[in-house]
Amino acid sequence: MKTFFRLTKVDEARREVWGRATEEVVDRSNEIFDYETSKPLFQKWSAGFAEATDGKSLGNIRSMHGKVAAGKVIQIDFQDTEKAIDIGTKIIDDNEWEKVLEGVHTGFSIGGNYVGKKWKDEPTGAMRYTADPNEISLVDSPCLQTAKFFDVIKADGTTIQKAFVAKGMGHVADLAWTLKSIAWLTEDQVNEAAREGDASPVPAKLKAWLAAGAAILTQMTEEETAELVTALPEVPDDAFAMADPTGDLAKKGARHSAADKDHLQAIHDHAASMGADCDASKAEPAGDLAKVQGLTDELAKANDTITELTTKTETLTKRVLELEAQPEPPRSAIADLPGVVLGKGDDNRREDANQEEAVKKIETMPEGAEKAKALIQLIHSGVQVKA
């Protein structure tokens, strides 16, 4: 038991897909879903999942009635007046979500079993049935003529209409590849017949078949292409003439809606409550821009000064390190004189004051070899000693 109903809404930010799961209408198999007898079974199916997952899931969502667990049901609404069941789902599988965004998946399909025997619906002549579901699946079944688009709610809150992928174009591609395979097969058969020389009629038949297929492909391509263009929304003839910079900017700024506008309004209200003057008529854009430009120039000058000082500092630091690395100059003879201390910056000559002090100390020394030695060292240091 499988039915098909199109998707109606996709929330891109939440990865949610909404649509009708089933409805009491005649389907393509000339069968009709009986809402009254099926509703309790759908409620039981959903309640079972809610109990098993602690309310995290209200039902399982698969892909193409296969083994892929695409997502879960997050909301299920029983529309008694319309005799229909609407669902909201969250798609977890990345591949299946991409198929939703690209319009490959076009609807929901109920998978399950018939309960009891079918019975005839007198007003429509279709066979009525009770459905016991075991899954709801995303499917790419062909859309109805009235189901060419679904709404996509973008992450910024804007809503756009997006067309379902025309499955007919996929059939065109399938036929094209099939004919290509037949062409390869025909070529092989022609070569084989030439090698064996058996005058086989197969290559000629394959070639005729390929020619007929090519004609069908051409016709199918024309039909499906025409349908694809017809499915597109109407575009005004003067659409391009109406385009202007303001309009383009408006389009680019369209994302600033909903959440963004609310956020900006909240900032505005908070600023006003703090005493800020939010009267736009009092603003002086030109003066404000001039102030900003002046501050920018000052900042640029400050950055240049910092760069210059940094360079000089690096140069001085390098020079100091070089001087520190140099060896001390050789000590002069005067450094060994009693009471004389030479620093790292001293040369071989002392200051006059130090020289006089050294002479006085030598004069007080007793006569002898030590005094003579001291006098010799003093003379070699360049000090003039009076006789």
HELIX and SHEET records of a PDB file:
HELIX    1   1 TYR A   35  ALA A   52  1                                  18    
HELIX    2   2 ASP A   94  LEU A  101  1                                   8    
HELIX    3   3 LYS A  167  GLU A  196  1                                  30    
HELIX    4   4 VAL A  202  THR A  230  1                                  29    
HELIX    5   5 ALA A  239  MET A  242  1                                   4    
HELIX    6   6 PRO A  245  LYS A  252  1                                   8    
HELIX    7   7 GLY A  253  ARG A  255  5                                   3    
HELIX    8   8 ALA A  259  SER A  273  1                                  15    
HELIX    9   9 ALA A  280  LYS A  282  5                                   3    
HELIX   10  10 PRO A  285  ALA A  325  1                                  41    
HELIX   11  11 ALA A  333  ASP A  336  5                                   4    
HELIX   12  12 ASP A  352  GLU A  363  1                                  12    
HELIX   13  13 ALA A  369  HIS A  380  1                                  12    
SHEET    1   A 8 GLU A  31  PHE A  33  0                                        
SHEET    2   A 8 MET A 127  VAL A 139  1                                        
SHEET    3   A 8 ASN A  60  SER A  63  1                                        
SHEET    4   A 8 ALA A  69  GLN A  79 -1                                        
SHEET    5   A 8 ALA A  84  ILE A  91 -1                                        
SHEET    6   A 8 GLU A  16  GLU A  23 -1                                        
SHEET    7   A 8 PHE A   5  ASP A  11 -1                                        
SHEET    8   A 8 GLY A 107  LYS A 120 -1                                        
SHEET    1   B 9 GLU A  31  PHE A  33  0                                        
SHEET    2   B 9 MET A 127  VAL A 139  1                                        
SHEET    3   B 9 ASN A  60  SER A  63  1                                        
SHEET    4   B 9 ALA A  69  GLN A  79 -1                                        
SHEET    5   B 9 ALA A  84  ILE A  91 -1                                        
SHEET    6   B 9 GLU A  16  GLU A  23 -1                                        
SHEET    7   B 9 PHE A   5  ASP A  11 -1                                        
SHEET    8   B 9 PHE A 149  ILE A 153  1                                        
SHEET    9   B 9 THR A 159  ALA A 163 -1                                        
END                                                                             
